[in-house]
Amino acid sequence: MSAYIVFMREKTLNQSELEAYWSKVQSTMQGYSLKVLAAYGRHQTLEGPDVEGVVIAEFPTLEEAREWYDSPAYQEAAKHRFHGAVYRGLIVDGV
């Protein structure tokens, strides 16, 4: 069953840290079967507080999504994201 990682950027703190993250994150995807379905495109908030941007990535399984997220390569890149903005992130199983 497919699983999806969803990141929602709530507030930018440091643009240069975000740019460092974006320059590193692509290489963390090598060796994983993931497909980015949406990345900071136009969005409309229907409920709750608005967000600055949304990323949705599809993985074959929840376990592989978690494996990528926990990987040393991604965690090294994510340090820049943590300094660059306030995000909400989750993994959800598909149906």
Biopython code that builds the backbone (N, CA, C, O; Angstrom):
import numpy as np
from Bio.PDB.StructureBuilder import StructureBuilder

atoms = [
    (1, "MET", "N", (0.848, -1.173, 0.000)),
    (1, "MET", "CA", (0.000, 0.000, 0.000)),
    (1, "MET", "C", (0.895, 1.239, 0.000)),
    (1, "MET", "O", (1.834, 1.334, 0.790)),
    (2, "SER", "N", (0.603, 2.170, -0.876)),
    (2, "SER", "CA", (1.372, 3.420, -0.935)),
    (2, "SER", "C", (1.223, 4.217, 0.353)),
    (2, "SER", "O", (0.234, 4.095, 1.077)),
    (3, "ALA", "N", (2.233, 5.033, 0.615)),
    (3, "ALA", "CA", (2.206, 5.942, 1.759)),
    (3, "ALA", "C", (2.683, 7.302, 1.269)),
    (3, "ALA", "O", (3.389, 7.404, 0.266)),
    (4, "TYR", "N", (2.294, 8.325, 1.979)),
    (4, "TYR", "CA", (2.576, 9.700, 1.563)),
    (4, "TYR", "C", (3.206, 10.475, 2.707)),
    (4, "TYR", "O", (2.722, 10.442, 3.839)),
    (5, "ILE", "N", (4.290, 11.170, 2.399)),
    (5, "ILE", "CA", (4.847, 12.136, 3.337)),
    (5, "ILE", "C", (4.304, 13.488, 2.925)),
    (5, "ILE", "O", (4.349, 13.854, 1.751)),
    (6, "VAL", "N", (3.794, 14.226, 3.890)),
    (6, "VAL", "CA", (3.257, 15.561, 3.651)),
    (6, "VAL", "C", (3.998, 16.528, 4.568)),
    (6, "VAL", "O", (4.022, 16.348, 5.785)),
    (7, "PHE", "N", (4.597, 17.546, 3.976)),
    (7, "PHE", "CA", (5.223, 18.623, 4.737)),
    (7, "PHE", "C", (4.458, 19.902, 4.449)),
    (7, "PHE", "O", (4.156, 20.206, 3.295)),
    (8, "MET", "N", (4.144, 20.652, 5.497)),
    (8, "MET", "CA", (3.478, 21.943, 5.360)),
    (8, "MET", "C", (4.361, 22.998, 6.012)),
    (8, "MET", "O", (4.626, 22.938, 7.213)),
    (9, "ARG", "N", (4.814, 23.963, 5.221)),
    (9, "ARG", "CA", (5.634, 25.041, 5.771)),
    (9, "ARG", "C", (4.709, 26.097, 6.345)),
    (9, "ARG", "O", (3.922, 26.710, 5.622)),
    (10, "GLU", "N", (4.810, 26.305, 7.663)),
    (10, "GLU", "CA", (3.942, 27.245, 8.343)),
    (10, "GLU", "C", (4.523, 28.648, 8.381)),
    (10, "GLU", "O", (3.792, 29.628, 8.240)),
    (11, "LYS", "N", (5.860, 28.753, 8.574)),
    (11, "LYS", "CA", (6.461, 30.070, 8.689)),
    (11, "LYS", "C", (7.948, 29.995, 8.361)),
    (11, "LYS", "O", (8.674, 29.178, 8.928)),
    (12, "THR", "N", (8.395, 30.841, 7.452)),
    (12, "THR", "CA", (9.809, 30.916, 7.110)),
    (12, "THR", "C", (10.551, 31.702, 8.192)),
    (12, "THR", "O", (10.109, 32.764, 8.632)),
    (13, "LEU", "N", (11.695, 31.145, 8.607)),
    (13, "LEU", "CA", (12.537, 31.793, 9.613)),
    (13, "LEU", "C", (13.834, 32.324, 9.003)),
    (13, "LEU", "O", (14.315, 33.391, 9.385)),
    (14, "ASN", "N", (14.399, 31.567, 8.046)),
    (14, "ASN", "CA", (15.686, 31.917, 7.466)),
    (14, "ASN", "C", (15.741, 31.370, 6.037)),
    (14, "ASN", "O", (15.923, 30.170, 5.832)),
    (15, "GLN", "N", (15.585, 32.250, 5.063)),
    (15, "GLN", "CA", (15.518, 31.834, 3.665)),
    (15, "GLN", "C", (16.796, 31.130, 3.199)),
    (15, "GLN", "O", (16.722, 30.173, 2.430)),
    (16, "SER", "N", (17.951, 31.585, 3.648)),
    (16, "SER", "CA", (19.198, 30.957, 3.196)),
    (16, "SER", "C", (19.320, 29.519, 3.717)),
    (16, "SER", "O", (19.890, 28.667, 3.035)),
    (17, "GLU", "N", (18.800, 29.245, 4.896)),
    (17, "GLU", "CA", (18.793, 27.861, 5.404)),
    (17, "GLU", "C", (17.852, 26.992, 4.570)),
    (17, "GLU", "O", (18.166, 25.835, 4.290)),
    (18, "LEU", "N", (16.712, 27.534, 4.175)),
    (18, "LEU", "CA", (15.805, 26.773, 3.308)),
    (18, "LEU", "C", (16.459, 26.480, 1.970)),
    (18, "LEU", "O", (16.327, 25.373, 1.447)),
    (19, "GLU", "N", (17.153, 27.444, 1.415)),
    (19, "GLU", "CA", (17.827, 27.232, 0.134)),
    (19, "GLU", "C", (18.924, 26.179, 0.260)),
    (19, "GLU", "O", (19.131, 25.396, -0.667)),
    (20, "ALA", "N", (19.626, 26.146, 1.387)),
    (20, "ALA", "CA", (20.625, 25.098, 1.625)),
    (20, "ALA", "C", (19.940, 23.727, 1.673)),
    (20, "ALA", "O", (20.451, 22.760, 1.108)),
    (21, "TYR", "N", (18.800, 23.642, 2.337)),
    (21, "TYR", "CA", (18.030, 22.397, 2.384)),
    (21, "TYR", "C", (17.616, 21.961, 0.985)),
    (21, "TYR", "O", (17.815, 20.807, 0.605)),
    (22, "TRP", "N", (17.041, 22.885, 0.219)),
    (22, "TRP", "CA", (16.573, 22.538, -1.126)),
    (22, "TRP", "C", (17.720, 22.073, -2.010)),
    (22, "TRP", "O", (17.521, 21.219, -2.874)),
    (23, "SER", "N", (18.916, 22.618, -1.812)),
    (23, "SER", "CA", (20.058, 22.205, -2.636)),
    (23, "SER", "C", (20.548, 20.805, -2.260)),
    (23, "SER", "O", (21.205, 20.154, -3.072)),
    (24, "LYS", "N", (20.248, 20.333, -1.064)),
    (24, "LYS", "CA", (20.722, 19.035, -0.596)),
    (24, "LYS", "C", (19.680, 17.919, -0.669)),
    (24, "LYS", "O", (20.043, 16.747, -0.771)),
    (25, "VAL", "N", (18.418, 18.258, -0.620)),
    (25, "VAL", "CA", (17.383, 17.231, -0.450)),
    (25, "VAL", "C", (17.272, 16.304, -1.666)),
    (25, "VAL", "O", (16.992, 15.117, -1.499)),
    (26, "GLN", "N", (17.478, 16.802, -2.853)),
    (26, "GLN", "CA", (17.336, 15.974, -4.061)),
    (26, "GLN", "C", (18.237, 14.738, -3.994)),
    (26, "GLN", "O", (17.802, 13.638, -4.334)),
    (27, "SER", "N", (19.478, 14.910, -3.562)),
    (27, "SER", "CA", (20.403, 13.777, -3.530)),
    (27, "SER", "C", (19.997, 12.730, -2.488)),
    (27, "SER", "O", (20.418, 11.578, -2.596)),
    (28, "THR", "N", (19.197, 13.091, -1.492)),
    (28, "THR", "CA", (18.762, 12.126, -0.473)),
    (28, "THR", "C", (17.738, 11.145, -1.032)),
    (28, "THR", "O", (17.459, 10.121, -0.408)),
    (29, "MET", "N", (17.180, 11.445, -2.189)),
    (29, "MET", "CA", (16.130, 10.612, -2.774)),
    (29, "MET", "C", (16.682, 9.441, -3.584)),
    (29, "MET", "O", (15.944, 8.516, -3.924)),
    (30, "GLN", "N", (17.979, 9.479, -3.894)),
    (30, "GLN", "CA", (18.595, 8.406, -4.678)),
    (30, "GLN", "C", (18.508, 7.094, -3.909)),
    (30, "GLN", "O", (18.804, 7.035, -2.716)),
    (31, "GLY", "N", (18.099, 6.047, -4.614)),
    (31, "GLY", "CA", (17.973, 4.733, -4.000)),
    (31, "GLY", "C", (16.614, 4.470, -3.381)),
    (31, "GLY", "O", (16.369, 3.379, -2.866)),
    (32, "TYR", "N", (15.731, 5.450, -3.423)),
    (32, "TYR", "CA", (14.372, 5.285, -2.890)),
    (32, "TYR", "C", (13.370, 5.417, -4.031)),
    (32, "TYR", "O", (13.560, 6.196, -4.965)),
    (33, "SER", "N", (12.309, 4.641, -3.930)),
    (33, "SER", "CA", (11.239, 4.700, -4.930)),
    (33, "SER", "C", (10.202, 5.706, -4.460)),
    (33, "SER", "O", (9.167, 5.339, -3.902)),
    (34, "LEU", "N", (10.492, 6.965, -4.690)),
    (34, "LEU", "CA", (9.532, 7.986, -4.286)),
    (34, "LEU", "C", (9.203, 8.869, -5.472)),
    (34, "LEU", "O", (9.993, 9.033, -6.403)),
    (35, "LYS", "N", (8.028, 9.420, -5.404)),
    (35, "LYS", "CA", (7.557, 10.317, -6.460)),
    (35, "LYS", "C", (6.995, 11.565, -5.790)),
    (35, "LYS", "O", (6.078, 11.483, -4.973)),
    (36, "VAL", "N", (7.548, 12.712, -6.138)),
    (36, "VAL", "CA", (7.040, 13.968, -5.602)),
    (36, "VAL", "C", (5.774, 14.322, -6.385)),
    (36, "VAL", "O", (5.817, 14.501, -7.602)),
    (37, "LEU", "N", (4.668, 14.418, -5.687)),
    (37, "LEU", "CA", (3.372, 14.681, -6.318)),
    (37, "LEU", "C", (3.023, 16.166, -6.326)),
    (37, "LEU", "O", (2.334, 16.642, -7.228)),
    (38, "ALA", "N", (3.497, 16.893, -5.326)),
    (38, "ALA", "CA", (3.239, 18.333, -5.242)),
    (38, "ALA", "C", (4.400, 18.964, -4.483)),
    (38, "ALA", "O", (4.914, 18.391, -3.522)),
    (39, "ALA", "N", (4.808, 20.160, -4.931)),
    (39, "ALA", "CA", (5.912, 20.850, -4.262)),
    (39, "ALA", "C", (5.743, 22.355, -4.429)),
    (39, "ALA", "O", (6.129, 22.934, -5.445)),
    (40, "TYR", "N", (5.163, 22.964, -3.422)),
    (40, "TYR", "CA", (5.039, 24.419, -3.335)),
    (40, "TYR", "C", (4.251, 25.036, -4.489)),
    (40, "TYR", "O", (4.473, 26.188, -4.863)),
    (41, "GLY", "N", (3.335, 24.258, -5.039)),
    (41, "GLY", "CA", (2.461, 24.825, -6.063)),
    (41, "GLY", "C", (1.366, 25.660, -5.423)),
    (41, "GLY", "O", (1.271, 25.768, -4.201)),
    (42, "ARG", "N", (0.564, 26.231, -6.260)),
    (42, "ARG", "CA", (-0.568, 27.028, -5.777)),
    (42, "ARG", "C", (-1.475, 26.141, -4.940)),
    (42, "ARG", "O", (-1.741, 24.998, -5.311)),
    (43, "HIS", "N", (-1.949, 26.657, -3.817)),
    (43, "HIS", "CA", (-2.853, 25.890, -2.966)),
    (43, "HIS", "C", (-3.938, 26.804, -2.406)),
    (43, "HIS", "O", (-3.799, 28.027, -2.377)),
    (44, "GLN", "N", (-5.007, 26.181, -1.968)),
    (44, "GLN", "CA", (-6.097, 26.898, -1.311)),
    (44, "GLN", "C", (-6.379, 26.215, 0.014)),
    (44, "GLN", "O", (-6.667, 25.019, 0.055)),
    (45, "THR", "N", (-6.296, 26.971, 1.090)),
    (45, "THR", "CA", (-6.590, 26.439, 2.413)),
    (45, "THR", "C", (-8.096, 26.415, 2.602)),
    (45, "THR", "O", (-8.767, 27.435, 2.448)),
    (46, "LEU", "N", (-8.616, 25.260, 2.932)),
    (46, "LEU", "CA", (-10.054, 25.109, 3.131)),
    (46, "LEU", "C", (-10.437, 25.225, 4.605)),
    (46, "LEU", "O", (-11.502, 25.746, 4.934)),
    (47, "GLU", "N", (-9.569, 24.739, 5.488)),
    (47, "GLU", "CA", (-9.855, 24.765, 6.921)),
    (47, "GLU", "C", (-8.559, 25.004, 7.675)),
    (47, "GLU", "O", (-7.485, 24.633, 7.201)),
    (48, "GLY", "N", (-8.651, 25.614, 8.834)),
    (48, "GLY", "CA", (-7.486, 25.836, 9.671)),
    (48, "GLY", "C", (-6.623, 26.978, 9.164)),
    (48, "GLY", "O", (-6.952, 27.627, 8.171)),
    (49, "PRO", "N", (-5.505, 27.218, 9.861)),
    (49, "PRO", "CA", (-4.628, 28.324, 9.467)),
    (49, "PRO", "C", (-3.942, 28.041, 8.133)),
    (49, "PRO", "O", (-3.626, 26.895, 7.813)),
    (50, "ASP", "N", (-3.720, 29.091, 7.370)),
    (50, "ASP", "CA", (-3.049, 28.963, 6.081)),
    (50, "ASP", "C", (-1.599, 28.553, 6.288)),
    (50, "ASP", "O", (-1.025, 28.791, 7.351)),
    (51, "VAL", "N", (-1.017, 27.946, 5.286)),
    (51, "VAL", "CA", (0.396, 27.575, 5.283)),
    (51, "VAL", "C", (1.065, 28.248, 4.096)),
    (51, "VAL", "O", (0.399, 28.644, 3.139)),
    (52, "GLU", "N", (2.391, 28.376, 4.164)),
    (52, "GLU", "CA", (3.147, 29.002, 3.076)),
    (52, "GLU", "C", (3.358, 28.056, 1.897)),
    (52, "GLU", "O", (3.469, 28.504, 0.756)),
    (53, "GLY", "N", (3.412, 26.766, 2.161)),
    (53, "GLY", "CA", (3.654, 25.821, 1.083)),
    (53, "GLY", "C", (3.448, 24.393, 1.535)),
    (53, "GLY", "O", (3.453, 24.095, 2.730)),
    (54, "VAL", "N", (3.264, 23.497, 0.548)),
    (54, "VAL", "CA", (2.983, 22.089, 0.815)),
    (54, "VAL", "C", (3.817, 21.234, -0.132)),
    (54, "VAL", "O", (3.963, 21.551, -1.313)),
    (55, "VAL", "N", (4.363, 20.140, 0.408)),
    (55, "VAL", "CA", (5.043, 19.126, -0.395)),
    (55, "VAL", "C", (4.397, 17.788, -0.076)),
    (55, "VAL", "O", (4.169, 17.463, 1.089)),
    (56, "ILE", "N", (4.102, 17.014, -1.115)),
    (56, "ILE", "CA", (3.551, 15.667, -0.950)),
    (56, "ILE", "C", (4.405, 14.722, -1.779)),
    (56, "ILE", "O", (4.592, 14.929, -2.978)),
    (57, "ALA", "N", (4.927, 13.672, -1.124)),
    (57, "ALA", "CA", (5.729, 12.664, -1.818)),
    (57, "ALA", "C", (5.125, 11.287, -1.571)),
    (57, "ALA", "O", (4.718, 10.964, -0.455)),
    (58, "GLU", "N", (5.074, 10.484, -2.626)),
    (58, "GLU", "CA", (4.510, 9.134, -2.547)),
    (58, "GLU", "C", (5.638, 8.111, -2.455)),
    (58, "GLU", "O", (6.627, 8.193, -3.183)),
    (59, "PHE", "N", (5.478, 7.150, -1.552)),
    (59, "PHE", "CA", (6.407, 6.044, -1.370)),
    (59, "PHE", "C", (5.643, 4.727, -1.526)),
    (59, "PHE", "O", (4.426, 4.701, -1.344)),
    (60, "PRO", "N", (6.333, 3.642, -1.858)),
    (60, "PRO", "CA", (5.641, 2.354, -1.986)),
    (60, "PRO", "C", (4.999, 1.878, -0.676)),
    (60, "PRO", "O", (3.938, 1.254, -0.695)),
    (61, "THR", "N", (5.646, 2.174, 0.461)),
    (61, "THR", "CA", (5.129, 1.724, 1.755)),
    (61, "THR", "C", (5.431, 2.780, 2.818)),
    (61, "THR", "O", (6.284, 3.648, 2.636)),
    (62, "LEU", "N", (4.711, 2.680, 3.925)),
    (62, "LEU", "CA", (4.983, 3.555, 5.059)),
    (62, "LEU", "C", (6.394, 3.307, 5.593)),
    (62, "LEU", "O", (7.079, 4.242, 6.007)),
    (63, "GLU", "N", (6.818, 2.057, 5.580)),
    (63, "GLU", "CA", (8.150, 1.723, 6.084)),
    (63, "GLU", "C", (9.248, 2.377, 5.248)),
    (63, "GLU", "O", (10.231, 2.872, 5.800)),
    (64, "GLU", "N", (9.093, 2.386, 3.921)),
    (64, "GLU", "CA", (10.111, 3.015, 3.082)),
    (64, "GLU", "C", (10.096, 4.537, 3.261)),
    (64, "GLU", "O", (11.148, 5.175, 3.218)),
    (65, "ALA", "N", (8.925, 5.110, 3.456)),
    (65, "ALA", "CA", (8.853, 6.552, 3.712)),
    (65, "ALA", "C", (9.607, 6.881, 4.996)),
    (65, "ALA", "O", (10.371, 7.845, 5.044)),
    (66, "ARG", "N", (9.394, 6.091, 6.018)),
    (66, "ARG", "CA", (10.070, 6.329, 7.296)),
    (66, "ARG", "C", (11.577, 6.086, 7.170)),
    (66, "ARG", "O", (12.377, 6.809, 7.762)),
    (67, "GLU", "N", (11.957, 5.067, 6.398)),
    (67, "GLU", "CA", (13.372, 4.774, 6.180)),
    (67, "GLU", "C", (14.074, 5.969, 5.529)),
    (67, "GLU", "O", (15.174, 6.344, 5.934)),
    (68, "TRP", "N", (13.429, 6.565, 4.513)),
    (68, "TRP", "CA", (14.011, 7.744, 3.864)),
    (68, "TRP", "C", (14.108, 8.905, 4.859)),
    (68, "TRP", "O", (15.155, 9.542, 4.971)),
    (69, "TYR", "N", (13.026, 9.176, 5.571)),
    (69, "TYR", "CA", (13.015, 10.291, 6.514)),
    (69, "TYR", "C", (14.103, 10.124, 7.578)),
    (69, "TYR", "O", (14.773, 11.094, 7.931)),
    (70, "ASP", "N", (14.281, 8.925, 8.083)),
    (70, "ASP", "CA", (15.259, 8.658, 9.143)),
    (70, "ASP", "C", (16.682, 8.478, 8.627)),
    (70, "ASP", "O", (17.614, 8.389, 9.426)),
    (71, "SER", "N", (16.869, 8.422, 7.317)),
    (71, "SER", "CA", (18.201, 8.165, 6.765)),
    (71, "SER", "C", (19.184, 9.263, 7.176)),
    (71, "SER", "O", (18.800, 10.426, 7.303)),
    (72, "PRO", "N", (20.440, 8.897, 7.382)),
    (72, "PRO", "CA", (21.451, 9.910, 7.729)),
    (72, "PRO", "C", (21.540, 11.031, 6.690)),
    (72, "PRO", "O", (21.721, 12.195, 7.047)),
    (73, "ALA", "N", (21.413, 10.686, 5.421)),
    (73, "ALA", "CA", (21.504, 11.716, 4.366)),
    (73, "ALA", "C", (20.369, 12.723, 4.498)),
    (73, "ALA", "O", (20.601, 13.930, 4.422)),
    (74, "TYR", "N", (19.127, 12.235, 4.696)),
    (74, "TYR", "CA", (18.015, 13.179, 4.812)),
    (74, "TYR", "C", (18.110, 13.982, 6.105)),
    (74, "TYR", "O", (17.872, 15.189, 6.102)),
    (75, "GLN", "N", (18.452, 13.332, 7.194)),
    (75, "GLN", "CA", (18.539, 14.056, 8.467)),
    (75, "GLN", "C", (19.612, 15.141, 8.427)),
    (75, "GLN", "O", (19.456, 16.188, 9.056)),
    (76, "GLU", "N", (20.693, 14.904, 7.697)),
    (76, "GLU", "CA", (21.722, 15.933, 7.542)),
    (76, "GLU", "C", (21.159, 17.137, 6.778)),
    (76, "GLU", "O", (21.387, 18.283, 7.164)),
    (77, "ALA", "N", (20.425, 16.870, 5.695)),
    (77, "ALA", "CA", (19.800, 17.960, 4.934)),
    (77, "ALA", "C", (18.714, 18.647, 5.754)),
    (77, "ALA", "O", (18.572, 19.869, 5.699)),
    (78, "ALA", "N", (17.949, 17.867, 6.513)),
    (78, "ALA", "CA", (16.814, 18.408, 7.271)),
    (78, "ALA", "C", (17.243, 19.400, 8.338)),
    (78, "ALA", "O", (16.442, 20.243, 8.741)),
    (79, "LYS", "N", (18.483, 19.325, 8.807)),
    (79, "LYS", "CA", (18.965, 20.302, 9.788)),
    (79, "LYS", "C", (18.762, 21.721, 9.264)),
    (79, "LYS", "O", (18.423, 22.628, 10.024)),
    (80, "HIS", "N", (18.971, 21.904, 7.971)),
    (80, "HIS", "CA", (18.787, 23.232, 7.376)),
    (80, "HIS", "C", (17.304, 23.610, 7.343)),
    (80, "HIS", "O", (16.950, 24.770, 7.551)),
    (81, "ARG", "N", (16.446, 22.627, 7.082)),
    (81, "ARG", "CA", (15.005, 22.893, 7.077)),
    (81, "ARG", "C", (14.534, 23.296, 8.468)),
    (81, "ARG", "O", (13.731, 24.217, 8.618)),
    (82, "PHE", "N", (15.037, 22.601, 9.482)),
    (82, "PHE", "CA", (14.649, 22.913, 10.859)),
    (82, "PHE", "C", (15.042, 24.340, 11.238)),
    (82, "PHE", "O", (14.320, 25.005, 11.980)),
    (83, "HIS", "N", (16.190, 24.815, 10.731)),
    (83, "HIS", "CA", (16.637, 26.183, 11.018)),
    (83, "HIS", "C", (15.958, 27.202, 10.102)),
    (83, "HIS", "O", (15.895, 28.390, 10.418)),
    (84, "GLY", "N", (15.456, 26.725, 8.971)),
    (84, "GLY", "CA", (14.915, 27.629, 7.979)),
    (84, "GLY", "C", (13.445, 27.969, 8.121)),
    (84, "GLY", "O", (13.003, 29.026, 7.669)),
    (85, "ALA", "N", (12.683, 27.078, 8.747)),
    (85, "ALA", "CA", (11.245, 27.322, 8.810)),
    (85, "ALA", "C", (10.588, 26.425, 9.846)),
    (85, "ALA", "O", (11.164, 25.440, 10.308)),
    (86, "VAL", "N", (9.375, 26.793, 10.190)),
    (86, "VAL", "CA", (8.516, 25.953, 11.025)),
    (86, "VAL", "C", (7.679, 25.111, 10.064)),
    (86, "VAL", "O", (6.953, 25.644, 9.225)),
    (87, "TYR", "N", (7.789, 23.809, 10.198)),
    (87, "TYR", "CA", (7.064, 22.873, 9.352)),
    (87, "TYR", "C", (6.200, 21.959, 10.205)),
    (87, "TYR", "O", (6.467, 21.745, 11.387)),
    (88, "ARG", "N", (5.174, 21.435, 9.587)),
    (88, "ARG", "CA", (4.418, 20.315, 10.114)),
    (88, "ARG", "C", (4.618, 19.192, 9.112)),
    (88, "ARG", "O", (4.518, 19.420, 7.906)),
    (89, "GLY", "N", (4.902, 17.977, 9.587)),
    (89, "GLY", "CA", (5.122, 16.857, 8.680)),
    (89, "GLY", "C", (4.455, 15.608, 9.195)),
    (89, "GLY", "O", (4.326, 15.409, 10.403)),
    (90, "LEU", "N", (4.026, 14.760, 8.264)),
    (90, "LEU", "CA", (3.392, 13.511, 8.647)),
    (90, "LEU", "C", (3.543, 12.484, 7.540)),
    (90, "LEU", "O", (3.803, 12.818, 6.384)),
    (91, "ILE", "N", (3.376, 11.232, 7.921)),
    (91, "ILE", "CA", (3.309, 10.136, 6.964)),
    (91, "ILE", "C", (1.929, 9.516, 7.119)),
    (91, "ILE", "O", (1.456, 9.296, 8.234)),
    (92, "VAL", "N", (1.293, 9.237, 5.997)),
    (92, "VAL", "CA", (-0.045, 8.641, 6.037)),
    (92, "VAL", "C", (-0.109, 7.497, 5.016)),
    (92, "VAL", "O", (0.387, 7.623, 3.896)),
    (93, "ASP", "N", (-0.727, 6.384, 5.419)),
    (93, "ASP", "CA", (-0.961, 5.272, 4.497)),
    (93, "ASP", "C", (-2.036, 5.645, 3.497)),
    (93, "ASP", "O", (-3.000, 6.334, 3.832)),
    (94, "GLY", "N", (-1.868, 5.189, 2.277)),
    (94, "GLY", "CA", (-2.912, 5.355, 1.270)),
    (94, "GLY", "C", (-4.014, 4.316, 1.467)),
    (94, "GLY", "O", (-3.966, 3.491, 2.380)),
    (95, "VAL", "N", (-4.991, 4.383, 0.594)),
    (95, "VAL", "CA", (-6.097, 3.416, 0.684)),
    (95, "VAL", "C", (-6.086, 2.493, -0.503)),
    (95, "VAL", "O", (-6.938, 1.611, -0.608)),
]
sb = StructureBuilder()
sb.init_structure("model")
sb.init_model(0)
sb.init_chain("A")
sb.init_seg("    ")
for serial, (resi, resn, name, xyz) in enumerate(atoms, 1):
    if name == "N":
        sb.init_residue(resn, " ", resi, " ")
    sb.init_atom(name, np.array(xyz, "f"), 0.0, 1.0, " ", f" {name:<3s}", serial, name[0])
structure = sb.get_structure()
